[in-house]
Amino acid sequence: QKEVEQDPGPLSVPEGAIVSLNCTYSNSAFQYFMWYRQYSRKGPELLMYTYSSGNKEDGRFTAQVDKSSKYISLFIRDSQPSDSATYLCAMSSTYNNNDMRFGAGTRLTVKP
Amino acid sequence: GAGVSQSPRYKVAKRGQDVALRCDPISGHVSLFWYQQALGQGPEFLTYFQNEAQLDKSGLPSDRFFAERPEGSVSTLKIQRTQQEDSAVYLCASSSAGLDFGPGTRLLVL
């Protein structure tokens, strides 16, 4: 079993839909949780960064962390075609990220 | 400011050939990471530097893989005697909060 599990999709939604992306993990030492967006043939770019449990909102994006269930989510409101990309969850137990582990990524397509 | 840069962006190698991949991190970032990303997969950790010190190389898949960062800035990932299974995107990242990734080097071994 991988340390971080993420459904690879693909996921296709109409423009304006709410998108829910999720990951589960097994290592209870993880404390820092991130979501990255990766466009085709590009490196991952950091979208959301959260510490411990709770919610964090940034524009149309909301990240949720439930450490008791070892479950994290990313919600995208009013999805746009430009949101079409692969979304990677990542997590680490240390601030310097030297044990960061990634999910496999969920490929999202938002259709106009 | 300038982000993480990597070169070359694409590399085609014949099986058995040695390759060297370069990473220029964000200026002032102490931590530098190398990841390998296979098609349709998330990045897999290879190695980690703090300044010039290689603190963790547990992810390097074999002794054909070697990384260095001699002056604590630019890093090079070298793969000797490349094999077809080495074909992947090699990502470099330097660290602030989260990781700042470069665009990657896409390696194809024929």
Contacts between the chains, C-beta under 8 A, distances in Angstrom:
chain1	res1	chain2	res2	distance
A	4	B	42	7.6
A	6	B	42	7.3
A	8	B	40	6.7
A	34	B	98	5.0
A	34	B	99	8.0
A	36	B	98	7.9
A	36	B	101	7.7
A	41	B	103	7.9
A	41	B	106	7.6
A	42	B	103	5.8
A	42	B	104	7.7
A	43	B	4	7.5
A	43	B	91	5.7
A	43	B	93	7.8
A	43	B	101	3.6
A	43	B	102	5.3
A	43	B	103	4.7
A	43	B	104	5.2
A	44	B	43	7.0
A	44	B	91	7.4
A	44	B	99	7.8
A	44	B	101	4.9
A	45	B	101	6.9
A	46	B	98	4.3
A	46	B	99	7.0
A	46	B	100	7.1
A	49	B	97	5.4
A	49	B	98	4.8
A	88	B	42	5.3
A	88	B	43	7.5
A	90	B	42	7.8
A	90	B	98	7.9
A	90	B	99	7.8
A	96	B	31	5.6
A	96	B	50	7.6
A	96	B	95	6.3
A	97	B	31	6.9
A	97	B	33	7.4
A	97	B	95	5.3
A	97	B	98	7.1
A	97	B	99	5.9
A	98	B	31	7.1
A	98	B	33	7.8
A	98	B	48	4.9
A	98	B	55	6.8
A	98	B	56	6.0
A	99	B	45	7.9
A	100	B	33	7.6
A	100	B	45	7.0
A	100	B	99	6.7
A	101	B	45	7.1
A	102	B	35	7.9
A	102	B	42	3.5
A	102	B	43	5.0
A	102	B	44	7.5
A	103	B	42	5.3
A	104	B	40	7.3
A	104	B	41	5.4
A	104	B	42	4.8
A	105	B	40	7.7
A	105	B	41	7.3
A	105	B	42	5.2
